[in-house]
Amino acid sequence: MAEAADGAGLEILGFTTQAAFLIGAGMESLLTTEMLAAEDDAQRRARLAGEARRLMLPGEMGEIFKVIALGRGYHEPLAGFGTQELPL
């Protein structure tokens, strides 16, 4: 994908794991303060927390999936890419 982007004249603006992206984008605070805290049903709250863990844990999707941001001439920091930058 990075080679195709380069061939199309795009720059790689960020490349990281799904877990690092979600943490950098504020997933943890969303879960603790808004989504889970507002959920009255304990069973649903537990299911949502489990789904979030699957998205973020290293043994699950957190390290397996990667996130890449592509663009042209954009030099501002991107939310989600501040905690970890992977080499290509």
Phi and psi in degrees as a GROMACS rama.xvg file:
@    title "Ramachandran Plot"
@    xaxis  label "Phi"
@    yaxis  label "Psi"
@TYPE xy
-62.0607  -39.1437  ALA-2
-66.4009  -41.4334  GLU-3
-64.9465  -40.4729  ALA-4
-62.4204  -44.0031  ALA-5
-61.1127  -43.0491  ASP-6
-63.0407  -26.3038  GLY-7
-91.1531  4.12144  ALA-8
82.332  18.3279  GLY-9
-95.8821  150.259  LEU-10
-100.558  149.073  GLU-11
-84.6002  114.916  ILE-12
-91.4458  -20.4977  LEU-13
-171.592  147.089  GLY-14
-150.721  119.737  PHE-15
-156.012  177.606  THR-16
-78.8775  159.991  THR-17
-60.5231  -41.1364  GLN-18
-61.2148  -48.2401  ALA-19
-63.2118  -38.7326  ALA-20
-63.5861  -47.6472  PHE-21
-64.6721  -39.5688  LEU-22
-64.675  -47.0811  ILE-23
-63.7555  -26.8442  GLY-24
-87.4831  -2.33639  ALA-25
95.8739  19.7252  GLY-26
-58.3962  -41.8192  MET-27
-61.452  -45.7261  GLU-28
-68.6106  -34.1249  SER-29
-62.0364  -43.7355  LEU-30
-67.1562  -43.4158  LEU-31
-78.2957  -35.2914  THR-32
-99.5552  -32.5356  THR-33
-110.662  -65.8895  GLU-34
-66.5502  -54.8146  MET-35
-74.8578  -37.0981  LEU-36
-65.5268  -31.6691  ALA-37
-82.0937  -12.2265  ALA-38
-83.9429  117.338  GLU-39
-80.7334  -31.2034  ASP-40
-78.9827  113.496  ASP-41
-61.6907  -36.3462  ALA-42
-66.7288  -43.5328  GLN-43
-66.1175  -40.2215  ARG-44
-60.421  -41.85  ARG-45
-65.9287  -39.1623  ALA-46
-64.9595  -43.4596  ARG-47
-63.3904  -40.656  LEU-48
-64.0581  -39.6385  ALA-49
-64.752  -40.3671  GLY-50
-64.204  -40.9804  GLU-51
-63.826  -40.8431  ALA-52
-61.2805  -42.175  ARG-53
-60.4054  -36.8824  ARG-54
-69.1853  -28.1924  LEU-55
-112.849  -23.0118  MET-56
-70.6379  142.677  LEU-57
-58.2651  -38.6303  PRO-58
-76.4413  -9.03323  GLY-59
-107.598  -130.553  GLU-60
-84.5612  -15.1789  MET-61
-58.4855  -39.0706  GLY-62
-104.638  -20.5763  GLU-63
-72.2951  -44.9165  ILE-64
-87.8674  144.594  PHE-65
-118.993  157.623  LYS-66
-124.245  131.773  VAL-67
-126.994  138.483  ILE-68
-113.884  131.95  ALA-69
-123.321  148.829  LEU-70
-173.846  -177.793  GLY-71
-129.82  125.035  ARG-72
64.8666  22.0341  GLY-73
-104.241  122.493  TYR-74
-126.069  17.1794  HIS-75
-88.3781  153.083  GLU-76
-62.8271  143.252  PRO-77
-105.442  132.268  LEU-78
-60.5594  135.748  ALA-79
98.109  -13.4673  GLY-80
-112.582  10.8174  PHE-81
-86.4185  -16.9046  GLY-82
-90.9948  -24.9013  THR-83
-158.171  135.467  GLN-84
-123.899  119.412  GLU-85
-89.2981  148.497  LEU-86
-75.9324  151.419  PRO-87
